[in-house]
Amino acid sequence: MFYRLAALICLCVVGFASFPLAAQVTSIEQPLSDSSLEARAQALFPELRCEVCQGQSLADSNAALASDMRKIIREKISQGATDAEILSFFSERYGDAILMRPPLVPRTMLLWLAPFFLLAIGGILCLAAFTKHTAKA
Amino acid sequence: MKRYAPLFIFLTLAVLLAYGLSLTATHRAPVDPMVGKAFPELPLPVMGKEDAQFDLKALRGRRFLVSLFASWCEGCLAEHQLLLSLQQIGVAEIYGIAWKDKPKDTEAWLTKHGNPYHDVILDPEGQAAVLLGSTGVPETYLVEPTGIISAVYRGELTPEIIQTKFLPVLNGKQP
């Protein structure tokens, strides 16, 4: 049991550690010559969803459209656009769904709050079950 | 109290599911983010007039349709007949954007299948998509005389889509 758990943890660590490597693939496209600007571009890619993929961000995707979007992001950065301006350029055209972290607005309340709500229900159920158990014992 | 819990869960689910079934496709689809936005300037050449850029301002005062298409796109061929008949009825001028398509291929394709377009904007590099909030071809936009997009359909046009999404707006009613 202990060895299995240890193996699982190792796998997880390796999996997460390989994420930055996956992001590096994007550098095959022409990176910006200014390394601090390129770092900003690389930081923005994981913030935007690849619209034609399932659950991938621009940092993870090899799709042609994702590549086009990365190109536009680099172009806008080199023209002096701020990160916020670039994110809103995309959300104006594709809707908030393109943001990997959608804003907390009335329409997305359910999305953001449902996990806490469900956790609370689970907690209450657990508590009820445990107190009943102890009361009997 | 406890014995009614299953009934309560059943009723809640039944109400929610009945509500879901009552929604029509148009209710379910959220309003396209591009509706209400200005149709973007496209710094791209026009087929047959390669030295000049597409001039959006010249279209002010006219309502027009824009079709994003490509010769390599099967859905575009499937909806092509509809665009041709729309052009024949003459509801509005139709402009084409040949997305990620070699100008030569676009021209050959239009010669073969008929050309419903008033003008074809050439976009071999695929620059138009992101400006239009697009994910691919085919897509259709209706642009008002003010230059504002009033209807968008992303996907292959069908007679039903034209009837429910575009004709009401073309006839002056709200979608």
Interface residues (C-beta under 8 A of the other chain):
Chain A: E51 V52 A64 L65 D68 M69 I72 F90 S91 E92 R93 Y94 G95
Chain B: P30 P33 M34 K37 K100 G126 A129 V130 L131 L132 G133 T135 G136
